[in-house]
Amino acid sequence: MEDLFREIIGPDSNAINWWQMSIRGIIIFSFTLLLIRFGDNRIFGKSAAFDIALGVILGSVLSRGITGNAPFVPVLVSSFVLVFMHRFLAHLACRSSIGNFIKGKSYQLIKNGELLHDQMNHNRITQKDLEEAMRENGKINNLKEVEAAFLERNGNISIINKKG
């Protein structure tokens, strides 16, 4: 059985031909879909650095399995371990104080129409960045119309307009 599997996917080296690489690609693609379903949809959505890191690493590991630069089955196993670790850390982040380290935290940048310069400087956010976010998110041009603005954990700036 193992010999048949090796014949189909080829050796773990650069000596695989086009159709073996194609079969590896199909298997890796299908396996990746299963991993994403096992993990969660956040892995490739608008995400925190925690989620993006998994996406980059997972892509790198899985690509080595397609090209034959790493043994095929260990690539599948290590990919599963990475997704399982991501899921475990996300679970841990929801239930402990380690969440701010894993997922980051949000910072308030505007309060009652006033810029919070210390937070802006700490996060390297300029007034121009905030004005852009006001136009995009809050659909306003005047700082005095902003109740609050936050730099969110995923890097987006959210705007809360004053009521009335």
C-alpha positions as CSV (number, residue, x, y, z in Angstrom):
1,M,0.0,0.0,0.0
2,E,2.8,2.4,0.9
3,D,4.5,1.6,-2.4
4,L,1.4,2.5,-4.3
5,F,1.0,5.7,-2.4
6,R,4.7,6.6,-3.2
7,E,4.1,5.8,-6.9
8,I,1.1,8.1,-7.0
9,I,2.6,11.1,-5.1
10,G,6.3,10.5,-6.0
11,P,9.4,10.6,-3.8
12,D,10.0,13.3,-1.2
13,S,12.5,15.1,-3.4
14,N,12.7,17.4,-6.4
15,A,12.4,14.3,-8.6
16,I,8.7,14.3,-8.8
17,N,7.0,14.8,-12.2
18,W,4.2,17.2,-13.2
19,W,1.3,14.8,-12.5
20,Q,2.7,13.7,-9.1
21,M,3.0,17.4,-8.1
22,S,-0.6,17.9,-9.4
23,I,-1.9,15.0,-7.3
24,R,0.0,16.4,-4.3
25,G,-1.6,19.8,-4.9
26,I,-5.1,18.3,-5.0
27,I,-4.4,16.4,-1.8
28,I,-2.9,19.4,0.0
29,F,-5.8,21.6,-1.2
30,S,-8.4,19.2,0.1
31,F,-6.5,18.8,3.3
32,T,-6.1,22.5,3.7
33,L,-9.9,23.0,3.4
34,L,-10.4,20.4,6.1
35,L,-7.8,22.2,8.3
36,I,-9.6,25.5,7.9
37,R,-12.9,23.9,8.8
38,F,-11.3,22.3,11.8
39,G,-9.6,25.6,12.8
40,D,-12.1,28.3,12.3
41,N,-13.0,30.9,9.7
42,R,-10.9,33.6,11.4
43,I,-7.7,32.1,10.1
44,F,-8.0,33.9,6.8
45,G,-10.6,36.6,7.6
46,K,-9.8,40.1,8.8
47,S,-7.6,38.9,11.5
48,A,-5.1,39.6,14.2
49,A,-1.4,39.0,13.8
50,F,-2.0,35.7,15.6
51,D,-4.3,34.5,12.8
52,I,-2.1,35.9,10.0
53,A,1.0,34.2,11.4
54,L,-0.7,30.8,11.1
55,G,-1.8,31.5,7.5
56,V,1.7,32.4,6.4
57,I,3.3,29.4,8.2
58,L,0.7,27.0,7.0
59,G,1.1,28.1,3.4
60,S,4.9,27.6,3.7
61,V,4.6,24.2,5.2
62,L,2.0,23.0,2.8
63,S,3.8,24.3,-0.2
64,R,6.8,22.2,0.7
65,G,4.5,19.1,0.6
66,I,3.4,20.0,-2.9
67,T,6.8,20.5,-4.3
68,G,8.4,17.5,-2.6
69,N,10.9,19.6,-0.6
70,A,9.7,17.9,2.6
71,P,8.3,14.4,3.4
72,F,4.6,14.4,2.5
73,V,3.0,12.7,5.5
74,P,5.0,14.8,8.1
75,V,3.8,17.9,6.2
76,L,0.2,16.9,6.7
77,V,0.8,16.0,10.4
78,S,2.7,19.2,11.2
79,S,0.0,21.3,9.4
80,F,-2.6,19.7,11.6
81,V,-0.5,20.3,14.7
82,L,-0.2,24.0,13.8
83,V,-4.0,24.4,13.3
84,F,-4.6,22.5,16.5
85,M,-2.2,24.8,18.4
86,H,-3.9,27.9,16.9
87,R,-7.3,26.6,18.0
88,F,-5.9,25.8,21.5
89,L,-4.3,29.2,21.9
90,A,-7.5,30.9,20.7
91,H,-9.5,29.0,23.3
92,L,-6.9,29.9,25.9
93,A,-7.0,33.6,24.9
94,C,-10.8,33.6,25.5
95,R,-10.4,32.3,29.0
96,S,-7.3,33.9,30.4
97,S,-5.2,37.1,30.6
98,I,-2.9,35.8,27.9
99,G,-5.5,37.0,25.3
100,N,-3.9,40.4,25.0
101,F,-0.6,38.9,24.2
102,I,-1.9,36.4,21.7
103,K,-4.5,38.6,20.0
104,G,-3.4,42.1,20.9
105,K,-5.5,44.8,22.4
106,S,-7.4,47.8,21.2
107,Y,-6.4,51.4,21.9
108,Q,-8.6,54.5,22.2
109,L,-7.4,57.2,19.9
110,I,-10.2,59.8,20.2
111,K,-12.4,60.6,23.2
112,N,-15.2,63.1,22.9
113,G,-13.8,64.7,19.8
114,E,-10.3,65.1,21.3
115,L,-7.2,63.4,20.0
116,L,-5.4,61.1,22.5
117,H,-1.9,62.0,21.3
118,D,-0.1,59.6,23.7
119,Q,-2.0,56.6,22.3
120,M,-1.6,57.9,18.7
121,N,2.2,58.2,19.1
122,H,2.4,54.8,20.8
123,N,0.7,53.2,17.9
124,R,2.2,55.4,15.2
125,I,-1.2,56.7,14.1
126,T,-1.3,60.1,12.5
127,Q,-4.1,62.6,12.4
128,K,-4.3,62.0,8.7
129,D,-4.9,58.2,9.4
130,L,-7.7,59.1,11.7
131,E,-9.2,61.6,9.2
132,E,-9.2,58.8,6.6
133,A,-10.9,56.4,9.0
134,M,-13.5,59.1,9.8
135,R,-14.4,59.5,6.2
136,E,-14.4,55.7,5.5
137,N,-16.1,54.4,8.6
138,G,-17.9,57.3,10.2
139,K,-18.8,59.2,7.1
140,I,-17.8,62.5,8.8
141,N,-15.2,65.2,8.3
142,N,-15.2,67.0,11.7
143,L,-13.3,65.7,14.6
144,K,-15.9,67.2,17.0
145,E,-18.5,64.8,15.6
146,V,-16.5,61.8,16.8
147,E,-17.5,60.3,20.2
148,A,-14.6,57.8,20.1
149,A,-12.1,56.1,17.8
150,F,-10.2,52.9,18.5
151,L,-7.3,51.1,16.9
152,E,-8.7,47.6,16.9
153,R,-6.7,44.4,17.5
154,N,-6.8,43.6,13.8
155,G,-5.3,47.0,12.9
156,N,-8.5,48.7,11.7
157,I,-9.6,52.0,13.1
158,S,-13.2,52.1,14.2
159,I,-15.2,55.3,14.6
160,I,-18.2,56.0,16.9
161,N,-20.1,59.1,15.9
162,K,-21.7,61.3,18.5
163,K,-25.4,60.9,18.7
164,G,-27.7,63.8,17.5
